[in-house]
Amino acid sequence: MLRLQEIHANLVDGLQEAKDQGWLGEVAAIETTMAAAAQKLVAMRDRAAQPSTVHLGMPDFRRDAGRTSAEPEH
């Protein structure tokens, strides 16, 4: 995510230069790229905020530890 943030910051700088130079085609291209980068950052942040554990249906040994199914001997 850090690399994408760096790219976005560089695009901001490039956008300002393109506007200063009057490069209208570049302005449009950079704005489009910035919008895509911003959407990707939002998606990455949303994904990072979601729980990341996956239940695989495996036994929970912490819960089941110490339990036996055999009858105790007398």
N, C-alpha and C positions, 0 to 999 in steps of 0.2 A: 504494500500500500504506500510505503514511503516513496518508492520510485515513481509511482503515479502522481503523488503530490508534487514531486520535483518537476516532473514533466508539465503538470498543470501550471506551476509557477513560471516555468520557462515560456509557456504559451502566452501567459499574461504579458511578459516582457516583449515577446515577439509581436503580439497584437498591438501594443503601444507603438512599437517601431513601424509596423506596417501602416498604422493610422497616420503617424508623423510623416511618413514618406509618400502617403497617398496611394499605396498599393491596394486598391479596392478588392482585387481578386484574392490577394493574400489575407486581407481582413476577413472576408467571407469564409475562406478555408480554415483559418485559425479559429474563428468563432464556432464553426461546426465541430472542429476537433476538440475545442474546449468543452462544448456541450456534451460530447460523447465521454470525455474524461470525467466530467462532473457526474454524469449518470453512473459510470463505472465505480467511482468513489462511493457514491451513495449505496450502490448495490453491495460493495465490499463491506461497508460499515454495517449495513443491515444484516448481512450474512454473519459477520463477526459477532453480532449481538445475539444471534440465535444459539440455543444450546447445541453443543457439538458432540454430545455423547449419543451413541446409537445402541439401542437395546437389541442384542442379537438372540434373545431368547435363551441365553445360557443360565444355568442355575446361579442363584445368588448365594455363594458360599458363606458370606458373612451371616446371612439369615439362617441358612441351613446347617451351619457348623454345630456340631454337638448333638444333632438329632440322628437317631438311628431308627431303622424300621424293624430290626430284629427284636424278638421278645426277650426280655431279660431272663437269665437263667436263675433257677431257685435252688 
